[in-house]
Amino acid sequence: MNYTKPSLGLLLLSALSLMACNPAAEEIDPLLQLQETGECFDCNLAGADLREFDLENARLNRSDLSGANLSGMNLRRVLLDRANLTGANLSSSDLTEAALTEANLAGADLSEANLERVFLRNANLTGASLRDANLTRTNLTAADLTDVDLEGVQFEETVMPDGERR
């Protein structure tokens, strides 16, 4: 038998034909993933209104929640390490025992939020509102509190950015 080598053009055409017949898997909707599994790592949820979701114990590390509406929510024990919450609305939310290590909360509204026993180590809170928030036993080690509204904040055994307890 006499076999000939297929040309590069024929191989490329065959590969393109196979790709057209087998479309890539659809990208998973982050809101659906969050609703079904309670977790969504590295997700883009910027500007989302999440008030209808049950996010207690949710895992959202490294996700973009900038401008998201999380006001009045039960966010107990939620994991938001390295999350982007710039300008997010977390007012009146319960974040008891949540982890927000290295999170970006610049300009976020945390007024009247329960932040009891929350880890905010190395978090950026620049320009955030913590007005009337509960910071009992919260860890703020190395957090940036530049221009933060702290009026009416409840401090009790709170670890401040410099390591001192207040």
C-alpha positions in Angstrom: 0.0 0.0 0.0 1.1 3.5 -0.7 0.2 6.0 2.1 0.7 9.7 1.7 1.2 12.2 4.5 -1.8 14.5 5.0 -1.1 18.1 4.3 -1.0 20.6 7.2 -4.0 22.4 5.7 -6.1 19.3 5.7 -5.2 18.6 9.3 -6.1 22.2 10.3 -9.4 22.0 8.4 -10.3 18.7 10.1 -9.5 20.2 13.6 -11.7 23.2 12.9 -14.5 21.0 11.7 -14.4 19.0 14.9 -14.4 22.1 17.1 -17.5 23.4 15.3 -19.3 20.1 15.9 -18.3 20.1 19.6 -18.9 23.6 21.0 -17.0 24.4 24.2 -18.9 23.8 27.5 -21.0 26.7 28.5 -19.5 29.0 31.2 -21.2 28.3 34.5 -23.4 31.1 35.8 -21.8 32.3 39.1 -25.2 33.1 40.6 -26.5 29.6 39.8 -23.3 28.0 41.1 -23.5 30.0 44.4 -27.2 29.1 44.8 -26.6 25.4 44.2 -23.3 24.8 46.0 -22.9 27.7 48.5 -19.5 28.5 47.0 -18.0 30.4 44.1 -14.3 31.0 44.1 -12.9 33.7 41.9 -16.4 34.6 40.6 -17.5 37.9 39.1 -20.5 39.0 41.1 -19.8 42.7 40.8 -23.0 44.8 41.2 -25.1 41.7 42.0 -28.1 42.0 44.4 -27.6 38.9 46.6 -30.3 39.7 49.2 -32.4 36.7 48.1 -29.5 34.2 48.7 -28.7 32.2 51.8 -25.0 33.0 52.2 -24.5 31.7 55.8 -21.3 29.6 55.6 -20.8 30.5 51.9 -17.3 30.4 50.4 -16.6 33.3 48.1 -12.8 33.7 48.4 -11.1 35.9 45.8 -14.5 36.8 44.2 -15.4 40.3 42.9 -18.4 41.6 44.8 -17.6 45.3 44.2 -20.8 47.3 44.3 -22.9 44.2 45.4 -25.9 44.6 47.6 -25.6 42.4 50.7 -27.5 44.6 53.0 -29.4 43.1 55.9 -28.1 39.6 55.1 -27.1 36.6 57.2 -23.4 36.3 56.3 -22.4 34.4 59.4 -19.1 32.4 58.9 -18.9 33.4 55.3 -15.4 33.2 53.7 -14.5 36.3 51.8 -10.7 36.2 52.0 -9.1 38.3 49.3 -12.5 39.3 48.0 -13.1 42.6 46.3 -16.0 44.3 48.1 -15.2 47.9 47.0 -18.3 50.0 47.4 -20.4 47.0 48.5 -23.5 47.5 50.7 -23.2 45.4 53.8 -25.2 47.6 56.1 -27.1 45.9 58.9 -25.7 42.5 57.8 -24.6 39.8 60.3 -21.0 38.8 59.5 -20.4 37.1 62.9 -17.2 34.9 62.6 -16.7 35.8 58.9 -13.2 35.7 57.3 -12.3 38.8 55.3 -8.5 38.5 55.5 -6.9 40.7 52.8 -10.3 41.7 51.5 -10.8 45.1 49.8 -13.7 46.9 51.5 -12.7 50.4 50.3 -15.8 52.6 50.4 -18.0 49.8 51.6 -21.0 50.5 53.8 -20.8 48.3 56.9 -22.9 50.7 59.0 -24.9 48.9 61.8 -23.3 45.5 60.7 -22.5 42.8 63.3 -18.8 42.2 62.8 -18.3 40.2 66.0 -15.3 37.9 65.9 -14.6 38.7 62.3 -11.1 38.4 60.8 -10.2 41.6 58.9 -6.4 41.1 59.0 -4.7 43.1 56.3 -8.1 44.3 54.9 -8.4 47.6 53.1 -11.2 49.6 54.7 -10.2 52.9 53.3 -13.2 55.3 53.3 -15.6 52.6 54.5 -18.5 53.3 56.9 -18.5 51.3 60.1 -21.0 53.7 61.8 -22.7 52.0 64.7 -21.1 48.6 63.8 -20.3 45.9 66.4 -16.6 45.1 66.4 -16.5 43.0 69.5 -13.5 40.6 69.4 -12.8 41.6 65.8 -9.3 41.2 64.5 -8.1 44.3 62.5 -4.4 43.5 62.6 -2.7 45.5 59.9 -6.0 46.7 58.4 -6.1 50.1 56.7 -8.6 52.3 58.5 -7.8 55.5 56.6 -10.8 57.8 56.5 -13.1 55.2 58.1 -16.3 56.4 59.8 -16.0 54.9 63.3 -18.8 56.9 64.9 -20.8 54.8 67.4 -18.7 51.7 66.8 -18.8 49.1 69.6 -15.2 48.1 70.5 -14.7 45.3 73.1 -11.5 43.3 73.1 -11.0 44.4 69.4 -7.5 43.9 68.0 -6.7 47.2 66.4 -4.3 47.5 63.3 -1.3 48.2 65.5 -2.0 45.0 67.6 -3.3 46.9 70.6 -6.6 45.8 72.2 -9.4 48.3 72.5 
